[in-house]
């Protein structure tokens, strides 16, 4: 092999490696950005709750659970239909979720719930002329404590308190990583772009990197959807189940979007490369 | 013509497919090799949260109860030797949440579906057998719960000597109430689940018709009168 041939091969290897690194960095950057837009986003969580009908389902489930308690407590189903209707679940859930993202206490306030339930029971006792002997304070107190416990379990999201710890601790490191990866991608692209004498080669190596990044990013949602694992999650309530499935489906939608962006850029670079190359050999 | 062939070959069409695939394999491989060791325990734990199929949240229940005809000597007190024996292999054992029979106390105006489990869904639709106790015919304690404002409200009329009927798909059973006690909800001695003789214990919240949750329970005990025995070996 001639010297120029060896030089060409070494150069190809170096640029091939740079393309690979560009693909790798773009892959990592896509993951970080998806996490930023989903897992680390309060709005994404609230949107998922709204889009999956979480608030309405939580309200229905809370009502059903309180009715079950009512069957053991002498209170009719209609009592709870009216009572739960007056609870602003959306407001309660919004405060609960906001608390996680702002690192304040995530304890659900039960004082208002207890007071409103007590008031509703007193109205019911007056309306039905129930004998005081049949509505002992300690029994009502026991009932209200149990109802309050059901209320807290209904409005809280399982495992969210564990995840919140990571959200708060990893927020700054993730931001730094995003900036670092973004800078690395730009530097690699700049090296490829400005150190190649031929314009068409610049776009060729960029296409390789973008293509590799595209395939790597798209593999994630394909594998997850093909495995069918998401709908098989074992959660105790329908509201949590729908929230989980909706949340992750939306999350993987971002992977599709990022892979589509990378594909678009790769195709664009390919056509620029082709145009420049055909022009070069035409000349 | 020669120029055209050369230019077409050197556009490198194959490279635009092969190289990104190689890159993808390397990227996924390297990422997995880096991430997997530190997350393998988390992944193993996460697998526990997934089941083989999609979860069914419906509150419908499976009814395996098919009434059988009453025996001529039903309700007549039987000794162990007099009991008809049914091989367990011939009966369908209920699954969690199944309605597998009905419980009737005519004197208390109780007629309720009997479920295998005593969760909220079961107690909304009837009375539920605690799955840590035994099914009728097994020769041990049968512990049945119900809400005091719905299906077991009639237990307030329970008196010694009243007959309790349990109908299942494999036989009809009769028990006789022999004791009624008011116990604390945490009193574990209220029911002997280790008894080696067939007996029925029904319980509900007490006092009846009160507003709120009560810390007491009304236990109604009934002794076995008649019904087939289950042959545990067959």
Interface residues (C-beta under 8 A of the other chain):
Chain A: X16 X19 X20 X23 X24 X27 X28 X65 X68 X69 X70 X71 X72 X73 X74 X75 X121 X125 X130 X134 X135 X136 X138 X139 X140 X141 X142 X143 X146 X204 X207 X208 X209 X211 X212 X213 X214 X215 X216 X219 X229 X231 X232 X233 X234 X235 X237 X238 X241 X266 X270 X274 X277 X278 X281
Chain B: X3 X7 X10 X11 X12 X15 X16 X19 X20 X21 X22 X23 X24 X26 X27 X28 X30 X31 X49 X50 X51 X52 X53 X54 X55 X57 X120 X123 X124 X147 X148 X149 X150 X205 X209 X210 X211 X212 X213 X214 X215
